[in-house]
Amino acid sequence: MPRAKNPEATPPAKRTPRRRSTDVEPDTPVEAPSFMDPQQRAGLIARAAYFRALNRGFAPGNELADWLAAEVEVDAELLQGTVESNSA
């Protein structure tokens, strides 16, 4: 047999969803990164890695470190908008 509803009972309060710590505050300005062709990006990274190797005298064994550092450098410049694309 179904239970009768209590007309005097108050309905349970609705819960508001929790904000995640990754949520962006509405007042925080978010700048969109500059996107470019992946081949152009790879070319910029290769050039930056080359100059890193040149500065250390092309000593073997640091190629991966040069490449990864060049990726960080190029991506930071792309996000700041300081790299100009050569596409016409």
C-alpha positions, 0 to 999 in steps of 0.5 A, a space after each residue: 500500500 502506498 504511503 500518503 504524502 504529508 502535506 505539512 512536510 517541507 520539500 528537501 532543499 535543492 543542492 547546488 553543484 560544487 565548484 571544481 577547483 579547476 573552474 575559472 573565475 568569471 572575472 579572470 580574463 582568459 587570452 586565447 592562444 595563437 594557433 598555427 599549422 603543426 608543420 610550421 610549429 615543428 619547423 620553429 621547434 627544429 630551428 630553436 633546437 638547432 640553435 640550442 645545440 649550436 650554443 653547446 657545441 653540438 655535443 652528443 647526448 642532449 638532442 632530446 633535451 634541446 628539442 623539449 626545451 625548444 618546444 617549451 620556448 616556442 609554445 610560450 612564444 606562441 601563447 604570448 603571440 610573439 611568433 609571426 607566421 610566415 604564411 602569405 
